[in-house]
Amino acid sequence: MRFAHVVPSESTDPRLIVVREGERTFVGDLFEGAPETLEELIAGGDELLERVRTSSENAAWEPLGSPRFASAVLAPPVILAVGLNYAAHSGELGLKTDSTPTVFVLWPNSLTAHGATTTWPRSLSESVDYEAELGVIIGRPAKDVSAADALDHVWGYTVVNDITARDIQFSEAQWSRCKSFDGFTPTGPYVVTADEISDPQDLHIWTVVDGRMVQDASTGQMVRSVATLIEHLSRSVTLLPGTLISTGSPGGAGYSRDPQIFLRDRSTVTVAVDGIGELVTHCRIAG
């Protein structure tokens, strides 16, 4: 199944929809007590998801149109980001892929939606970069799980643009601030349930900036697979339902190009993952 958060014209609060072949229906209208957010749906477990699936078969569907989307995830317990998980990206940044994953936290204020405009002050950075990433959403608590069982804990997948202020990234010892400006973590527009993705390591992932293809790769090029990342992370922490894991970006970052490509005032970035969707971000630089 395919879900998204949209903001109806008569409201300021996001509502969860099911999407199929250009149509949508509001999950909250399917039955009394139905979830209004993805987080509520995930918390209800497999039983609630199956009830939503069954109820939607006879629902009142309407054209999807061009809705105003909200972030694919609204309130994850934590956003865990993995760096240097594609050899090509590590090499182009001049950084070493360590024997264990590079993990950092993204701040919740950075979440934003498909089609939204991300704005940052020129005084803070003029070296803002794009990074297409596969987002993994945990469905069942994962603690000390093996790689063989790890994908059983995945609820679904989404698209993430891990926007990064490169000058700040290379001036500080940690990477959270340079990637957590307001609006620096666009997600969506859709979340696709895990049963729709037979192999998360066999997905085309790409980025287009101002009409130019700048990243073009496969998730099969990850240094560590989704399952291996979950195994590693779950050794030290319990991955709670709703946790978003951003699994790293392939080669082709703007910082590493000659000449460099950074996001400009009025740039448009599309990052995409085959089978999940295309995530568009509009850029504005203030000051």
C-alpha atoms as one frame of an Amber mdcrd trajectory, in Angstrom:
protein
   0.000   0.000   0.000   0.988   3.601  -0.559   0.351   6.343   2.018   0.960
  10.084   2.275   0.142  13.016   4.521  -1.733  15.860   2.856  -3.088  19.139
   4.171  -6.706  19.641   3.033  -7.586  23.155   1.885 -10.022  23.576   4.770
  -7.467  22.596   7.427  -3.966  23.231   8.685  -3.558  19.730  10.102  -2.092
  16.944   7.941  -4.291  13.937   7.240  -3.245  10.469   6.169  -4.398   9.197
   2.773  -4.145   5.919   0.905  -3.086   6.350  -2.715  -3.725   4.075  -5.684
  -3.413   4.727  -9.419  -4.061   8.466  -9.264  -6.795   8.233  -6.614  -6.907
   8.838  -2.881  -9.085   8.236   0.126  -8.700   9.578   3.665  -7.740   6.856
   6.116  -9.531   8.629   8.969 -12.855   8.283   7.126 -12.608   4.512   6.650
 -14.016   3.536  10.053 -14.559   4.941  13.533 -11.257   5.451  15.282  -9.202
   5.044  12.116  -5.709   6.590  12.268  -5.130  10.116  11.007  -1.324   9.910
  10.860   1.241   7.394   9.734   2.578   7.186  13.272  -0.848   6.131  14.569
  -1.143   3.551  11.805   2.266   2.062  12.568   1.498   1.952  16.297  -1.573
  -0.165  15.547   0.558  -2.966  14.145  -0.285  -5.487  11.450  -3.897  -5.823
  12.581  -4.657  -2.133  12.049  -2.875  -2.057   8.700  -4.935  -5.033   7.530
  -8.152  -3.348   8.670  -7.198  -0.232   6.700  -6.372  -2.372   3.681  -9.701
  -4.204   3.808 -11.774  -1.090   4.515 -10.185   0.865   1.686 -11.385  -1.665
  -0.891 -14.941  -0.331  -0.608 -14.062   3.266   0.226 -15.121   6.428  -1.577
 -12.163   7.255  -3.826 -11.505  10.598  -5.473  -8.831  11.875  -7.881  -5.489
  12.520  -6.200  -5.114  15.814  -8.037  -2.294  18.087  -6.859  -2.618  18.083
  -3.079  -0.489  20.025  -0.658   1.682  17.341   0.901   3.095  17.259   4.414
   6.213  15.365   5.407   5.871  11.617   4.857   6.727  11.182   8.546   5.480
  13.748  11.039   6.838  12.778  14.455   9.333   9.911  14.293  10.876   8.904
  17.646  14.242   9.677  16.070  15.746  10.277  12.632  18.951   8.279  12.245
  21.145   9.140   9.283  23.952   6.988   7.914  26.928   8.617   6.255  29.516
   7.223   3.852  27.368   4.222   2.918  28.233   4.315  -0.792  31.904   3.962
  -1.702  31.626   6.444  -4.565  30.267   9.156  -2.253  32.901   8.515   0.431
  35.648   8.738  -2.163  34.420  11.931  -3.763  34.245  13.661  -0.361  37.763
  12.492   0.442  36.499  10.601   3.489  37.194   7.050   4.571  34.442   4.445
   4.848  35.036   3.111   8.348  34.709  -0.480   9.517  31.433   0.491  11.202
  28.704   2.827   9.900  28.924   6.569  10.450  25.682   7.422  12.258  24.278
  10.808  13.293  20.906  12.249  14.268  18.819  14.703  12.235  16.711  17.187
  14.163  12.905  17.110  13.771  12.649  20.760  12.669  14.439  19.725   9.468
  11.495  17.626   8.252   9.529  19.068   5.354   7.305  17.961   2.506   7.343
  17.178  -1.184   6.813  20.405  -3.105   7.831  22.611  -0.188  10.325  25.466
  -0.329  13.445  25.200   1.806  15.019  28.546   2.699  18.342  29.248   4.370
  20.328  32.446   5.006  23.226  33.241   2.725  25.194  34.323   5.797  25.207
  30.744   7.088  26.078  28.845   3.932  26.539  29.237   0.200  27.659  25.599
  -0.169  24.375  23.732   0.223  24.273  20.307  -1.399  21.728  17.595  -2.250
  21.782  13.887  -1.331  19.232  11.327  -2.550  18.624   8.631   0.053  16.374
   5.648   0.666  14.402   6.151   3.874  13.526   3.106   5.989  10.700   3.238
   8.539  10.702   0.780  11.433   7.416  -0.980  12.208   8.195  -3.317  15.114
  10.671  -2.685  17.948  14.097  -3.948  16.906  16.670  -4.859  19.538  19.627
  -7.159  18.874  18.107  -8.413  15.632  20.139 -10.337  13.095  20.545  -9.199
   9.511  18.569 -12.277   8.482  15.551 -11.070  10.488  16.048  -7.325  10.180
  13.702  -6.655   7.251  10.845  -8.217   9.242  11.026  -5.076  11.400  10.630
  -2.659   8.457   7.183  -1.110   8.042   7.875   0.770   4.849  10.122   2.930
   2.698  10.176   6.553   1.611  12.441   9.019  -0.218  14.723  11.435   1.652
  16.747  14.417   0.435  19.551  14.829   2.975  20.348  18.481   2.268  23.753
  19.488   3.624  25.644  22.727   4.264  29.075  21.429   3.207  31.124  24.321
   4.600  29.632  23.748   8.047  30.002  19.966   7.693  33.746  20.243   7.182
  34.245  22.870   9.890  32.700  20.895  12.763  33.356  17.496  14.323  29.702
  16.437  14.130  27.291  16.401  11.207  23.890  17.025  12.786  23.779  20.837
  12.549  24.926  21.067   8.932  22.082  18.740   7.896  19.365  20.000  10.253
  18.584  23.536   9.154  14.836  24.104   8.954  13.580  22.181   5.928  16.841
  20.315   5.248  15.179  16.868   5.449  12.418  16.677   2.841  10.654  13.288
   2.866   8.005  11.662   0.729   5.757  12.276  -0.910   4.823   8.636  -0.299
   5.521   5.837   2.129   5.297   2.418   0.507   4.689  -0.589   2.745   7.474
  -3.136   2.958   5.536  -5.830   1.105   5.623  -3.630  -2.017   9.447  -3.604
  -2.095  10.742  -7.118  -2.692  14.410  -6.133  -2.370  15.530  -2.761  -0.947
  18.974  -3.402  -2.461  17.638  -3.445  -6.009  16.227   0.064  -6.458  17.222
   2.800  -8.883  18.042   6.041  -7.006  18.700   9.381  -8.686  18.762  13.176
  -8.410  17.978  15.933 -10.907  19.016  19.530 -10.125  17.630  22.279 -12.345
  16.973  19.783 -15.108  20.382  18.070 -14.926  20.840  14.456 -13.811  23.521
  14.557 -11.110  23.092  11.257  -9.249  22.224   7.969 -10.951  22.844   4.776
  -9.006  21.399   1.660  -7.404  20.769   0.916  -3.739  22.676  -2.288  -4.461
  25.810  -0.138  -4.290  25.403   0.455  -0.561  28.450  -0.518   1.466  26.098
  -1.910   4.110  22.622  -3.142   3.231  19.439  -2.019   4.943  19.389  -5.297
   6.881  23.001  -4.869   8.006  22.341  -1.303   9.151  19.356  -2.397  11.238
  21.399  -5.205  12.767  24.180  -2.785  13.687  21.941  -0.038  15.071  19.790
  -2.429  17.096  22.812  -3.682  19.025  23.064  -0.445  20.992  19.519   0.944
  20.923  15.983  -0.314  20.560  14.701   0.965  17.227  11.181   2.074  18.074
   8.203   1.926  15.705   8.175   4.966  13.465  11.941   5.475  13.543  13.229
   6.853  10.235  16.617   5.646   9.012  18.167   7.566   6.113  20.542   5.066
   4.560  23.164   7.184   2.798  23.674   8.780  -0.592  25.384   7.553  -3.770
  28.103   9.378  -5.665  27.480  12.557  -7.637  27.256  15.142  -4.867  27.610
  18.730  -5.989  30.529  19.405  -3.654  32.701  16.911  -5.506  32.003  18.051
  -9.057  34.320  20.158 -11.173  32.995  22.774 -11.308  31.044  22.334  -8.078
  27.249  22.425  -8.144  25.577  23.931  -5.118  21.885  24.671  -4.685  21.139
  28.206  -5.785  18.360  30.641  -5.096  15.337  29.237  -6.984  16.950  25.852
  -7.661  14.620  22.878  -7.951  15.822  19.472  -6.771  14.133  16.151  -7.510
  15.391  13.082  -5.684  13.748   9.760  -6.411  13.767   6.059  -5.704  12.239
   3.624  -8.161   8.986   2.110  -6.915   8.553   4.717  -4.186   8.322   8.145
  -5.773   9.869  11.475  -6.747  10.462  14.133  -4.070  10.688  17.756  -5.231
  12.221  20.584  -3.216  12.301  24.274  -4.168  15.193  26.345  -2.829  15.416
  29.974  -1.715  18.415  31.768  -0.257  17.657  34.699   2.028  19.813  37.790
   2.443
